[in-house]
Amino acid sequence: MAAAESVLREMARAGMTREDHVLALGGGVVGDLAGLCAHLYQRGVPIVQLPTTVVAQVDSAYGGKTGV
């Protein structure tokens, strides 16, 4: 929750809108956190998963844990 709060504060400080994108560089927890924060900040904020390993790519591609 502390990590999500930190990300959400930075998004608000930067003045993020629905025209901006959230980029998740990594996989697993990073992708899940990015998806959660994009949703909590403002519904409709696009998220782009940028997996850094094959395992992260598979994790980002399956499951739909964050409703992307």
N, C-alpha and C positions, 0 to 999 in steps of 0.2 A: 504494500500500500504506500510505503514511503517513496518508492521509486516512481509509482504512478503519480503521486502528488507532485513530485519534482518535475516530471515530464509535463504534466498539465499546467503547472505554474510557468514553465518556460514557453509553452505554446501560447498562453495568454499574454505573457510579457512581450512576445514577438508580434502579437496582434494577428495571429493566424486566423484565416477565414476558410470557407469551403473551397475557395479557389486554389488553396495551397495543398500540398501533399505531405503525408507522413511517410518517411522512408525507414524501413526496418533492415538494417545492415547486420545480418547474422541469421540465426534460426532459433527455434525453440522458444525460450523465455523472451528473447528480444522481439521476435515476431508477435508473440502473444501480448506482450506489454504494449507494443506499438498499436496493434489492433484495438485493444481495450481503450487506450488513451484517445485514439482517433474517434472512437464511438462516444466515449464519455464527454469529450470536448465539444463536439458538434456533429450530430448525425449527418452523414453525407460527405465527411472528409475522406478523400481518397487515400488509400494506403498502398504502398508498393513494397513487396517483399524482395529483398536482395540477399538471398542465401549465400554464405561464404564457403560451404562445403556441400558434398553430395548428401550427407545426412540431413543437413539443414534444408536443402532443396526438397527432399522427400517430406520432411516435417512440414514445410510451408505449403506443399502442394496438396496434402491430404488432411482430412479431419474437419476443417471448417470450424475450428474451436472458437474463433473470434467473429465468425459470421461474415468473413470477407467474401 
